[in-house]
Amino acid sequence: MGRYFDEFEVGQTFKTPARTITDTDIVNFAGVTGDFNPVHTDDEFARAGPFGERIAHGPMLVGMSFGLLSRIDLFDGTIIALRDIKWSFNAPVRIGDTVHVVAEVKQCKPGKTRTDRGYAEFEILIVNQTGETVQTGSAGVILSRDM
């Protein structure tokens, strides 16, 4: 079970386990979203491009970051909604890269009219195996309170 709103404090930091990005991840994401941009799906096209090889879809890592955060029981069963999100894509993520997430609580506000929930904002960093921050973002979530 995930953490309840009242279990978060501004300044808390959480680090997830790592995950290696695979060709299957990219192919599956392309199939689910319909985004078959050749920079992600065509070896020859991508080899001639600016990255020299295929790269992962940027939004795929956004979703994976929430999956990795779920692996440390941050939100499972306690999150009510993703309220807002802001994201930056700083560097390409390649097949074979291994990433993890570091999330810091930036803000916590209990509900005013709905006291059974609260709003928490997290700064999220996706870091690769060399320590490079490849994506950064912030996400505001509505969480249940343990009442």
ROBAMI-708290 format. One record per atom (N, C-alpha, C): x, y negated, z; residue in one letter. Coordinates in steps of 0.2 Angstrom, whole numbers, padded with zeros to 4 digits, always signed. Example, Ala and Ser with C-alpha at 12.3 -4.5 7.8 and 13.67 -1.06 7.14 Angstrom:
// residues 2
+0066+0028+0039a;+0062+0022+0039a;+0066+0016+0039a;+0064+0011+0035s;+0068+0005+0036s;+0064+0000+0039s;
//
This chain:
// residues 147
+0004+0006+0000m;+0000+0000+0000m;+0004-0006+0000m;+0002-0011-0004g;+0006-0017-0004g;+0006-0021+0002g;+0009-0027+0002r;+0009-0032+0008r;+0003-0036+0007r;+0001-0038+0013y;-0005-0043+0013y;-0002-0050+0014y;-0006-0055+0012f;-0004-0062+0012f;+0000-0064+0018f;-0002-0062+0024d;+0001-0064+0030d;+0007-0061+0031d;+0009-0056+0027e;+0016-0053+0028e;+0021-0057+0024e;+0020-0062+0021f;+0025-0066+0017f;+0026-0072+0020f;+0033-0074+0020e;+0035-0081+0022e;+0039-0084+0017e;+0039-0090+0017v;+0043-0094+0012v;+0050-0093+0013v;+0054-0091+0008g;+0061-0090+0009g;+0063-0082+0008g;+0058-0078+0010q;+0059-0071+0009q;+0061-0069+0002q;+0066-0065+0002t;+0068-0062-0005t;+0068-0055-0005t;+0066-0052-0011f;+0065-0045-0012f;+0069-0043-0019f;+0072-0038-0018k;+0076-0035-0024k;+0073-0028-0026k;+0072-0027-0032t;+0069-0021-0034t;+0074-0016-0036t;+0072-0009-0037p;+0077-0005-0040p;+0078-0007-0048p;+0083-0004-0051a;+0084-0005-0058a;+0081-0001-0063a;+0080-0003-0069r;+0077+0001-0074r;+0081+0000-0081r;+0082+0005-0084t;+0086+0004-0091t;+0081+0004-0096t;+0082-0001-0101i;+0077-0002-0106i;+0079+0003-0112i;+0074+0006-0114t;+0075+0011-0119t;+0071+0009-0126t;+0073+0013-0131d;+0070+0012-0138d;+0063+0014-0137d;+0061+0019-0133t;+0054+0021-0132t;+0050+0015-0129t;+0053+0011-0124d;+0050+0005-0121d;+0048+0000-0127d;+0052-0001-0131i;+0051-0006-0136i;+0046-0004-0141i;+0046+0003-0144v;+0042+0006-0148v;+0035+0006-0145v;+0034+0008-0139n;+0028+0008-0136n;+0025+0001-0135n;+0029-0004-0133f;+0026-0011-0132f;+0024-0014-0139f;+0028-0012-0144a;+0026-0014-0151a;+0019-0011-0153a;+0018-0005-0151g;+0012-0002-0153g;+0006-0004-0149g;+0007-0006-0142v;+0001-0008-0138v;-0001-0015-0140v;+0004-0019-0142t;+0003-0026-0143t;+0002-0028-0150t;+0004-0023-0155g;+0004-0025-0162g;+0009-0030-0164g;+0014-0031-0160d;+0020-0035-0162d;+0025-0031-0165d;+0026-0031-0171f;+0031-0027-0175f;+0036-0031-0178f;+0037-0037-0175n;+0042-0041-0178n;+0049-0037-0179n;+0052-0038-0185p;+0058-0033-0186p;+0064-0034-0182p;+0064-0040-0178v;+0070-0041-0174v;+0069-0036-0168v;+0063-0033-0167h;+0062-0028-0162h;+0062-0021-0165h;+0060-0020-0171t;+0058-0014-0174t;+0061-0011-0180t;+0066-0015-0183d;+0069-0014-0189d;+0077-0014-0188d;+0080-0009-0188d;+0088-0009-0186d;+0091-0013-0191d;+0090-0012-0198e;+0094-0015-0203e;+0092-0023-0203e;+0086-0025-0202f;+0085-0032-0201f;+0088-0035-0195f;+0088-0032-0190a;+0090-0034-0183a;+0098-0035-0184a;+0101-0030-0187r;+0108-0030-0187r;+0111-0036-0191r;+0107-0038-0196a;+0109-0044-0200a;+0107-0051-0196a;+0104-0050-0191g;+0101-0056-0187g;+0106-0059-0182g;+0104-0064-0178p;+0108-0067-0173p;+0111-0063-0168p;+0107-0057-0166f;+0109-0053-0160f;+0113-0047-0162f;+0113-0045-0169g;+0117-0040-0171g;+0114-0033-0170g;+0108-0033-0167e;+0105-0027-0165e;+0097-0028-0163e;+0093-0023-0163r;+0086-0024-0160r;+0087-0026-0153r;+0082-0031-0151i;+0081-0033-0144i;+0074-0031-0142i;+0073-0031-0135a;+0067-0030-0132a;+0062-0037-0133a;+0056-0035-0134h;+0051-0041-0134h;+0052-0045-0127h;+0052-0051-0127g;+0052-0055-0121g;+0047-0054-0116g;+0040-0054-0119p;+0035-0053-0114p;+0035-0046-0111p;+0038-0041-0114m;+0038-0034-0111m;+0042-0034-0104m;+0047-0038-0104l;+0050-0039-0097l;+0046-0043-0092l;+0042-0047-0094v;+0037-0050-0090v;+0033-0045-0086v;+0030-0041-0090g;+0026-0035-0087g;+0030-0030-0083g;+0036-0029-0086m;+0040-0024-0082m;+0042-0027-0075m;+0043-0034-0075s;+0045-0037-0068s;+0040-0035-0063s;+0033-0036-0065f;+0028-0034-0060f;+0028-0027-0059f;+0029-0022-0064g;+0030-0015-0062g;+0035-0014-0057g;+0041-0017-0058l;+0047-0016-0054l;+0045-0018-0047l;+0042-0024-0046l;+0039-0027-0040l;+0035-0022-0036l;+0030-0018-0040s;+0026-0013-0038s;+0030-0007-0035s;+0035-0006-0037r;+0039+0000-0035r;+0042-0001-0028r;+0042-0008-0026i;+0044-0009-0019i;+0038-0011-0014i;+0032-0009-0017d;+0026-0010-0013d;+0024-0017-0011d;+0026-0021-0016l;+0024-0028-0014l;+0017-0030-0015l;+0014-0027-0021f;+0007-0030-0022f;+0002-0024-0023f;+0004-0018-0023d;-0001-0013-0025d;-0007-0012-0020d;-0013-0013-0022g;-0019-0013-0017g;-0020-0019-0014g;-0016-0024-0014t;-0017-0030-0010t;-0018-0036-0015t;-0015-0036-0021i;-0016-0042-0025i;-0023-0042-0028i;-0026-0048-0028i;-0033-0049-0031i;-0032-0051-0038i;-0027-0056-0039a;-0027-0059-0046a;-0020-0062-0047a;-0018-0062-0053l;-0012-0066-0055l;-0015-0073-0057l;-0014-0078-0054r;-0017-0084-0054r;-0014-0089-0060r;-0007-0089-0060d;-0003-0093-0064d;+0004-0090-0065d;+0007-0092-0071i;+0013-0089-0073i;+0017-0094-0077i;+0023-0095-0076k;+0028-0099-0080k;+0034-0095-0081k;+0036-0095-0088w;+0042-0091-0089w;+0047-0094-0094w;+0053-0092-0093s;+0059-0094-0098s;+0063-0088-0100s;+0065-0088-0106f;+0068-0082-0109f;+0075-0085-0110f;+0080-0083-0106n;+0087-0085-0106n;+0092-0082-0111n;+0091-0075-0111a;+0096-0071-0115a;+0092-0065-0118a;+0095-0062-0123p;+0091-0056-0126p;+0092-0050-0121p;+0088-0046-0121v;+0088-0039-0118v;+0089-0034-0123v;+0094-0030-0123r;+0095-0025-0128r;+0094-0018-0125r;+0093-0013-0130i;+0092-0006-0128i;+0098-0004-0124i;+0097-0001-0119g;+0103+0001-0115g;+0104-0003-0109g;+0102-0010-0109d;+0102-0014-0103d;+0099-0012-0097d;+0101-0013-0092t;+0098-0010-0085t;+0097-0017-0081t;+0090-0018-0080v;+0088-0024-0076v;+0085-0022-0070v;+0085-0027-0065h;+0082-0027-0059h;+0079-0034-0058h;+0074-0035-0053v;+0071-0041-0052v;+0073-0043-0045v;+0074-0050-0044v;+0074-0053-0038v;+0069-0058-0037v;+0064-0058-0032a;+0059-0062-0031a;+0059-0065-0024a;+0058-0072-0024e;+0058-0076-0018e;+0052-0079-0017e;+0049-0079-0011v;+0043-0082-0010v;+0044-0090-0009v;+0041-0094-0013k;+0042-0101-0013k;+0036-0105-0010k;+0030-0102-0009q;+0025-0105-0007q;+0020-0100-0004q;+0016-0102+0001c;+0011-0098+0004c;+0005-0103+0007c;-0001-0102+0004k;-0006-0106+0006k;-0012-0101+0008k;-0015-0101+0014p;-0021-0097+0015p;-0027-0100+0012p;-0032-0096+0010g;-0038-0099+0007g;-0041-0103+0012g;-0044-0108+0009k;-0048-0113+0013k;-0055-0111+0014k;-0059-0109+0008t;-0066-0107+0009t;-0066-0100+0009t;-0062-0096+0007r;-0062-0089+0007r;-0056-0087+0011r;-0057-0086+0017t;-0052-0084+0022t;-0049-0077+0022t;-0052-0073+0018d;-0050-0066+0017d;-0044-0066+0012d;-0042-0071+0010r;-0036-0071+0005r;-0032-0077+0005r;-0026-0077+0002g;-0022-0083+0001g;-0018-0083-0005g;-0015-0088-0007y;-0011-0089-0013y;-0003-0089-0011y;+0000-0085-0015a;+0008-0085-0014a;+0011-0086-0021a;+0016-0090-0021e;+0020-0091-0027e;+0027-0088-0026e;+0029-0085-0031f;+0036-0082-0031f;+0040-0084-0037f;+0046-0085-0036e;+0051-0087-0041e;+0054-0080-0043e;+0054-0078-0049i;+0056-0072-0051i;+0062-0072-0056i;+0067-0068-0054l;+0073-0068-0059l;+0074-0061-0061l;+0075-0060-0068i;+0077-0053-0071i;+0084-0053-0072i;+0088-0049-0069v;+0095-0049-0069v;+0097-0042-0073v;+0102-0043-0077n;+0105-0037-0081n;+0110-0034-0077n;+0113-0029-0080q;+0118-0025-0077q;+0125-0029-0076q;+0126-0034-0079t;+0132-0038-0078t;+0131-0044-0074t;+0125-0045-0071g;+0123-0050-0066g;+0120-0056-0070g;+0119-0056-0076e;+0117-0061-0080e;+0109-0062-0079e;+0107-0068-0078t;+0099-0069-0077t;+0097-0070-0084t;+0093-0065-0086v;+0090-0065-0093v;+0084-0068-0094v;+0080-0068-0089q;+0073-0071-0089q;+0072-0074-0082q;+0068-0080-0081t;+0066-0083-0075t;+0059-0085-0076t;+0056-0085-0070g;+0049-0087-0070g;+0046-0088-0063g;+0040-0090-0063s;+0037-0091-0057s;+0030-0088-0058s;+0027-0085-0053a;+0020-0082-0053a;+0017-0084-0047a;+0011-0086-0048g;+0006-0087-0042g;+0001-0082-0042g;+0000-0079-0036v;-0004-0073-0035v;-0009-0074-0029v;-0015-0071-0030i;-0020-0072-0024i;-0019-0065-0021i;-0018-0065-0015l;-0017-0059-0011l;-0023-0058-0005l;-0025-0052-0004s;-0029-0050+0002s;-0026-0052+0008s;-0029-0053+0013r;-0027-0054+0020r;-0029-0048+0024r;-0025-0046+0029d;-0027-0040+0033d;-0031-0042+0039d;-0037-0042+0038m;-0042-0044+0043m;-0046-0039+0046m;
//
